Structure formats: structure tokens, C-alpha cells
Amino acid sequence: MKPDPQRVLEQTAAQLGGEILLAVQPRYRQAGVGMLAGLLGAIREEFDRAAARRVEENAALRALFARGAEIATDAALAARLRAAAASRDDSLLVPALDAANQQLRALLIALHAHVEALATPAARELDAAIWRELAASTARRKLSLGAF
């Protein structure tokens, strides 16, 4: 037997949110069980998209870095941007993708600060592209279950 993690999470959340929830007393403990059921649903949803979301975001950041390397006036920053733009995700394991994303996001902060200090049309376009990616990044993380 090979358990399907999504199915296990889905069924466990349904059982917790259904018959188990109704059997738990007092009501404050029911609320705790209901929250656990919701968290399991959120984990199931994130499990489904975890690697894909991270790969997509890392690629989007690398594309911004390629653009940034062309307009950066700081040679050291431009070199860092070129290196990051040329980098790739060596592993599809979520912890490795997260580690790469943290490094890329740190560089994004440096790029964004640099771009905001430049008064060129190319810098304004890149600034707008950075803000669009930040908004897209937030949308990628949105859960269909609502806010937690």
C-alpha cells in the first residue's frame, strides 16, 4: 500500500471536521479540533503546489535579476545579479527550494533599493515589474480556505 498524502490529509481533515468535532466536548475543545481540521486542509493544499510555486517564483526572481543586471550602476551588484540570473534550482525538494528562494529574495531587496534610487525609464519599468512580482508572489501563497 502506498498512502497518498493528499488523500490522507483530506480524509483526516474531513473526519476531524465532521464526526470527531461533534463528539468533542466542551465547545472550546471543538473549536480547537475545528482549527486542526482547517490546518490539515491548508497543508493538503500547500502540499499539492509546494514545489511548483517555489520553482515558479524562483524563476520569476531570476528573470528580474537578468533585467536588473542590464541597468545596475553598481558593478558588484550587477555581477551578483548576473550570477543569480544564471543560477538554477538543483533540487526539487521543498527545503532546498526555500533556501534558494530566501537567497533570491535577499538579493531582490538589494536590487529594489538600487532601482528605486535610479531615475531612468528602465529603472521605473523594473521597479513596476518588481512590484508586480511581489503581488504575484502573494497571490501564489493564497489559500482557498481563507486567511489563517
C-alpha positions as CSV (number, residue, x, y, z in Angstrom):
1,M,0.0,0.0,0.0
2,K,1.3,3.4,-0.9
3,P,-0.6,6.2,1.0
4,D,-1.4,9.3,-1.0
5,P,-0.5,12.2,1.3
6,Q,-3.2,14.5,-0.2
7,R,-5.9,11.9,0.3
8,V,-4.8,11.1,3.9
9,L,-4.8,14.8,4.8
10,E,-8.1,15.4,3.1
11,Q,-9.8,12.4,4.8
12,T,-8.3,13.2,8.2
13,A,-9.5,16.9,7.9
14,A,-12.9,15.7,6.9
15,Q,-13.2,13.3,9.9
16,L,-11.9,15.9,12.3
17,G,-14.3,18.5,11.0
18,G,-17.2,16.1,11.0
19,E,-18.0,13.3,13.4
20,I,-15.0,13.8,15.7
21,L,-15.7,17.5,16.0
22,L,-19.3,16.8,17.0
23,A,-18.2,14.2,19.6
24,V,-15.7,16.5,21.4
25,Q,-16.8,18.4,24.4
26,P,-16.7,21.1,25.7
27,R,-17.2,23.7,22.9
28,Y,-13.8,25.3,23.3
29,R,-12.2,21.9,22.5
30,Q,-14.5,21.7,19.5
31,A,-13.0,25.0,18.3
32,G,-9.5,23.5,18.6
33,V,-10.5,20.4,16.7
34,G,-12.1,22.6,14.0
35,M,-8.9,24.6,13.7
36,L,-6.8,21.4,13.3
37,A,-9.2,20.3,10.6
38,G,-8.7,23.6,8.8
39,L,-5.0,23.5,9.2
40,L,-4.9,20.0,7.7
41,G,-6.9,21.3,4.7
42,A,-4.4,24.1,4.3
43,I,-1.5,21.7,4.5
44,R,-3.1,19.5,1.8
45,E,-3.5,22.5,-0.5
46,E,0.1,23.6,0.0
47,F,1.4,20.1,-0.4
48,D,-0.2,20.0,-3.8
49,R,1.6,23.1,-5.1
50,A,4.6,23.4,-2.8
51,A,7.4,22.7,-5.3
52,A,5.7,24.2,-8.3
53,R,5.1,27.5,-6.5
54,R,8.7,27.8,-5.4
55,V,10.1,26.9,-8.8
56,E,7.8,29.5,-10.5
57,E,8.8,32.2,-8.0
58,N,12.5,31.5,-8.2
59,A,12.3,31.7,-12.0
60,A,10.4,35.0,-11.8
61,L,13.1,36.4,-9.5
62,R,15.9,35.3,-11.7
63,A,14.2,36.9,-14.7
64,L,14.1,40.2,-12.7
65,F,17.7,39.8,-11.9
66,A,18.6,39.4,-15.6
67,R,16.8,42.7,-16.3
68,G,18.4,44.3,-13.3
69,A,21.9,43.3,-14.3
70,E,21.5,45.3,-17.5
71,I,20.6,48.6,-15.8
72,A,22.5,48.3,-12.4
73,T,25.1,51.1,-12.0
74,D,26.8,49.3,-9.2
75,A,29.3,46.8,-10.7
76,A,29.3,44.4,-7.7
77,L,25.5,44.3,-7.6
78,A,25.4,43.7,-11.4
79,A,27.7,40.8,-11.0
80,R,25.6,39.3,-8.2
81,L,22.5,39.8,-10.3
82,R,24.1,38.1,-13.4
83,A,25.2,35.1,-11.2
84,A,21.8,34.8,-9.6
85,A,20.0,35.1,-13.0
86,A,22.2,32.2,-14.3
87,S,21.6,30.0,-11.3
88,R,19.2,27.1,-11.3
89,D,17.3,25.1,-8.7
90,D,19.5,22.0,-8.3
91,S,16.8,20.2,-6.2
92,L,13.1,20.0,-6.2
93,L,13.0,19.3,-2.5
94,V,11.0,22.0,-0.8
95,P,13.6,22.8,1.8
96,A,16.2,23.3,-0.9
97,L,13.8,25.5,-3.0
98,D,13.0,27.5,0.1
99,A,16.7,28.1,0.8
100,A,17.2,29.3,-2.7
101,N,14.2,31.5,-2.5
102,Q,15.4,33.1,0.7
103,Q,18.7,33.9,-1.0
104,L,17.0,35.3,-4.1
105,R,14.6,37.4,-2.0
106,A,17.6,38.9,-0.1
107,L,19.1,39.9,-3.5
108,L,15.7,41.2,-4.6
109,I,15.7,43.7,-1.7
110,A,19.2,44.9,-2.8
111,L,18.0,45.2,-6.4
112,H,14.8,47.0,-5.5
113,A,16.6,49.5,-3.3
114,H,19.1,50.2,-6.1
115,V,16.4,50.6,-8.8
116,E,14.4,53.0,-6.6
117,A,17.5,55.2,-6.4
118,L,17.8,55.4,-10.2
119,A,15.9,58.0,-12.2
120,T,15.7,56.3,-15.6
121,P,12.7,54.9,-17.6
122,A,14.3,51.4,-17.5
123,A,14.6,51.7,-13.7
124,R,10.9,52.7,-13.4
125,E,9.8,49.8,-15.6
126,L,11.9,47.4,-13.5
127,D,10.5,48.9,-10.3
128,A,7.0,48.3,-11.6
129,A,7.9,44.7,-12.6
130,I,9.3,44.1,-9.1
131,W,6.0,45.3,-7.5
132,R,4.0,43.1,-9.9
133,E,6.1,40.1,-8.9
134,L,5.6,40.8,-5.2
135,A,1.9,41.0,-5.8
136,A,2.0,37.7,-7.8
137,S,4.1,36.1,-5.0
138,T,1.4,37.0,-2.5
139,A,-1.3,35.6,-4.8
140,R,0.6,32.3,-5.2
141,R,0.5,31.8,-1.5
142,K,-3.2,32.4,-1.1
143,L,-5.2,29.5,0.3
144,S,-8.6,28.7,-1.0
145,L,-9.6,28.1,2.6
146,G,-9.3,31.7,3.6
147,A,-6.9,33.5,5.9
148,F,-5.3,31.8,8.9
